[in-house]
């Protein structure tokens, strides 16, 4: 089986992709979306969202595009391929209102013909060696039309389909409707990858059983338990694995924070660290006091002092 790291906008940047590649268990990742509207985007946009174009990591990273104009998306897909992208992923799953209002993401799930045209245009624009994939939800206004959408994209030439097992209206509220993905699996001849509400090994096993998928994509569950993918791989290999403790995980979290200081404006210091801690609290109770200690801090030096104080108290 393959395990994919979900492309969570504003969360899974190149820093966290590199960190998770080092942790292990992940076979492939996808960038945050490159928003394609009017005009041609400069090359630095691709390099900013996908530094792996010139600095590869231990896992392949596909470039994700979001938009609604087939020709414009095709032109940008071709440019991404020229820059070194190992694959192109099309975003038809984002539920954000601002994205949907500008005709991007999940709102296009009401237009299967347009989905087909986008997939076909992008497939024709990039070399045959570059896979074109897509991610959808089970619908926009409700869980409906997913078979038509899946067939439209497959007929358009995509190589794989990722399915988040909820509609746009469902958002991220449990449950995930994994059995509905099995209907898509039955309707297509290309690989289908299940996504949504996978937080544990048991969730992964149940998802595979109900969705009839061989591969899965994990987002928030990996943020809450960074070595979840590795544990799942060990389970399927029949080998023993012990989840990492907070003492083992915290240095990697701090390493990630330090890498963000080199990437983002100093006035946003700590924002992504706090965001990640919100997920880590779901698995590690020890993350709660650390989050409470830093949640109002805004400067890098203050965060560093707080981290050292937190460690001193814990280790004393």
N, C-alpha and C positions, 0 to 999 in steps of 0.2 A: 504494500500500500504506500501511497504518497501522502505527505502532510504538507499543507500550504499555510503560510502566514498571511492572514487576511490584511488587505490594504486599508486600514482604518485612517480616515482623513484626519489630519491634525494630531495623530498619535504615532503611527508606525512610520517614522522617518528613517533615513539611511543609518542614523546612529543606532537605533534599536534593531534594525535589520542586521547590522554587523554583529551586535551583541548576541542576538538570538542565533545567528549562524554559528557563533562560537560555542553556544550552549549545546546545540545539537538537536537532532530530531526533525528539523525542518528541511524539506526538499526543495522548496521554491518560494519566492516572495514576489509581491506585486507592489509597485510604488503607489503613493498617494496620487490622486488623479491630476493629470495635466488638463486644465480647462481649455478647450478649443472652441473659440467663437469666431469672430470676424478677423481677417488679416492673418498674417503669418507670425507665429511666435518666434522670438530669438532663440538661438541654440542654448543660451545660458539657462533658460527655463528648464530644459530637459536635464542639463547637467546639475542644476540645483536640486531638483526632485529625485534625480537618479545619478548620483556621483559614481555609481557602479559602472556607468558607461565607460569610464576611463580607469576606475579603480575597483576591479572586480573583488567580490568577497567569496566565501566558500560555497555559496548557493547562488543559482541563477536568479536574476531579478527582471521581471517583465515590466515594461512601461505601460501605465494605465492612462487611457484617454477618455475624456468626457465631453460630449457635445451632441449636436443633432444634425449637422450638415454632413452628408456622406462624402462629398468631394473634399471639404475642408479637413475632415478627419482623415481621409485617405492621404492627403498631402502631408499632414503632420505625422502620420504613421510611417510614411516613406522616409521622412526626415529622421525620425527616431531610429529607424532601421539603419540608415546611413551613418548615424552617430554611434552605432554599436549595440542597439537594443537586441536582446536575445529573444524577445517576444513582445507582442502587442496585446494588451487586454482592454476590452471595451466596457465602460461602466454604465450599466443600466439598472443599478441597484441602489444608488444613493437616495435616501429618503428625505434629505434636508430640504426644507421649504425654499430656501434661497436658490438652491441648485435646480429644483424642479420648476420654479418660476421662470428660470432662464432656459427652459427646455433642455435640461440635462438630467441624467440619472433615471430614477424609477418612473418618472412621468411618461417616458417613452414606451413603457409597457402597455400603453393603450393603443400603440401604433405598430403592430407586427410587420406591416409592409415596410415601414421606415427602418425597423430593426434589420430586416433582410437587406435593404439597400445599403445601410451603413456597413454591415458585415461584408457584403459583396465588394463594395468599393475599397474597403481597407484590405481585404484579402487580395484583390487584384493589384494593389499598390505596393505591396511588399514582396520580397523574394519568397519563393516556396519554402525555403529553409527556415523562415521566421514564422513560428506559430501565431495565429490570431485566435484569441479566446475572448469570452464574454462572461459577465456576471449579471444575473437577474435576481429579482425577488419573485414571489408567487403571484404577483399582481400589484396593481396600483390602488384602486378603490376597494379591492377585496381580493380574496384568494381565487382568482379566475383568470382565464386566458393564458395560463402558463404553458400549456401544451402548444398552443398556436405560436407563442413567442419563442419557445424553444425550437420548434420546427423551422420557424422563419430564420433564426440565427444559424441553425445547422445547414439549412439550404443555402444560406449566404456564404458558407465556407469556413465557419469557425472550426477549430480543431478540438476544443474542449469547452464545456459549459459549467460554470460555477453557479450554484443555486442556493441563495439564502432562503431558508424554509419559512419565510414569513412574507406578508404583503407589506406595502408601504404603510397602510393604515395600522397594521400590527406593530410597526416600529421595531422595538427590541424587547417587547413584552413577551414573557414565556406564555405558552410553550412554543417550541419550533415544530412545524408540521412536517416532520421528516417523511411520513408515508406518502405525501403528495409528490415528493421528489421521485419516488419509485415509478410513478406514472410517466414522468419525463424520461427516466432511464429506459422504460419499455418502448417509448416512442422514438428514441434516437439511436443511432448507431455509433455516435461519438462518445468519449468518456464524459461522465457527469460527476461533478464533485460537490458533495453536500457541505453546507455551512449553516451555522446557527445553533446557539445554546449548548455548546460542547465545553463543559467545565471540568470534567473528570474522565478517567479511563472508562468508567461505566457508561457515561454519556456517549463517548466515542463508539463503544461497542453497540449500544442501542441505536445510535444514528446509522451506523453501517447496516445493521439488521433491517431497520424500518425503511431506509432510503434506497436500499439495494445498490448503494455506491461502494466502490472499492477504495476511493480516496476521499479525504475530508479537508476542509479549510477551517482554521480556528483563529478567532480574533480575541475577544475579551477574555476567554478562558486561558489563553497563553499569557495575557498580561497579569492575570491573577496568580498563575502558577507557571513561571517561566520555563520550567523543564517538563511541562505536561506532554509536549510532543515526544520528547525523549523517552518518557515513561511509557507512552502508548507504543512506541516502536519496540521497546523492550518486552512489553506484554505480548505483542504479536510474534516476537522472535522466541518467546518462551524463556526469556532470561530474567533474572531477578534485578530489581531496581528499587532504590530507596530515594524518595524525593529529597531535594536539597533543603537544608534547614535555613532559617532566617539568617543565621550567622554566615552561612555560605552564600546566600543570595544578596544580602545587603551590599557587599563590596561591588558586585556587578551593577546594582542599582546606582550606586554612587559613581561608578565609572561612567555609566550612561549620562548622569547629570553633568559630569565634568566635560563630556564630549559635546553636550548641548551648549555649553558656555562659549565654545569656539564657533558654533553655527548660528546662534540667534542673537538678536539685539540684547545688550546687557539689561535693558529695562524689563525684559521678560525672563530674567534669571530665575530658575526654579519652577517655572510654570509647568514644564513637562515632567519634572520630577514629582511635583504634587499630583499631577494628573495620574501618573503611574501608581503612586502610593494609594490612591483611591481604589484601584483595582487590587493591589497587593494586600490591602487590609482585609479583603474577602477570604484570603487564605492564611495570612500571617498576622495574628493578633498583635505581634510586636511592632508592626508597621504603624499602628494607630497612634501611640505616643510620639513617634517620630514625626508623623504628619501634623499632629497638634502643635508640636514644637516649632515647625517651620512654616505653617500655612499662611502666616501674615508677613513673613520675611520677603524682601524684594531684592536684596543685594547679595552678590556672590560671596563676599567676605562674611556676611551675617549667616548665610547658609553653611559655609564651611565651619564657622565657630559652633553653630548648632549641631552639626554632624559630629564634630569632635567631642562636644559635651555629651551628646547622646551615647556615643560609644564609650566614653569614660565611665558614665553611670552604669551602663550595662555590664561592663567588664570588671567593675570594682567589686 
